[in-house]
Amino acid sequence: MTKTIEFSEEQIMLLDTAMDFCRTQSPISKVRAQLDVANGFDTDQWRAMVDLGWLGVAIPESHGGIGLGMADVVPIVECMGRQLMGSPFFASTLAGQALVHGGTEAQKSTWLPRIAAGTIVTLALQEESGDWDLRNLTATATQDGDQVTLSGKKTFVMDATVADLIIASVSLDGNAVLVCIESGMIPENQIVREVVIDETRRCYEVSLDGITVPVSAMFAHQCFGEIENAALLILSAEMAGGIAGVLNTILEYLNTRKQFDRLIGSYQALKHPAVDILLGLEATRSHVYHAATVYDEGDGKELEISLKMAKAAASEHFAFAGDRAIQFHGGFGFTFECDAQLYLRRALWSQYQYGDEKYHRQHLASLLLD
């Protein structure tokens, strides 16, 4: 039986707080200003987010967190997506969930309280092949006694230059494993900034060649499924916020720009796709909050279906909204000065993270129909 979508009091409070914070702290002018900042985010803003307790929302109380769940992270990232806020929140939250589900007790005790207190951590899971199966790896690890030597290259490592810890996936004896690499272990010249379409992100190529870590740096459990679940949930929520943000940009322009002495928003050719975007937003949010509802209590199949449906809907509708926003703005839309550009770039970046809509619908076919 499909579970009714629920919205808890905690989520309501977090949504209200996050909406106000993101609106005041991340106007589009500040988003543009941060594009030229080396690390891509405002450190004072980051500290304010830490003070609000956001980094500890999904971390157990026993490890310094608030002890809620990933469902309570959803309204926060939705508001951040609406304002295109750039910060290490996404990377640190995912890495924190990796530690919660797969780290050793020593790793949890060391790093989870630090994450809740604002220490930046990140994941290095993707490689040049672009394979969305996180277990298909070319980066390798070789164990010699109590030491493990790494080799290979990881791509799209978010916030790598400001992270105190990078959790990387490597193949050890043919098995995909996770390993903790502290920032001081990686030579500076082995972290290279990548040029990506969404300039509100900071992504890096990280070479693991020659890095040696102790066996104690290996994860106790290889929680790739849990990492993917967390990524799909908060990425879809962020994209839902992005759809709302770009729709606001569209409506402001349609109600301002005149052509032939009429507001262009009065023309049906623009009204109809704007309504399609609104319907896409409502569908995406419904899928996202259904996934959040079943995240901690739904069975494995129900959760997998809900997350894949959320990501497929978010990928399709956000890309459509961003594309229409460019078209609505005419020639101006094709210039970087148009704010719709930033939303389209975020949409295209997000669409291909952890699988696009076609990828997830192929998997949904077997889950729903077999």
Disulfide bonds with the S-S distance in Angstrom:
none
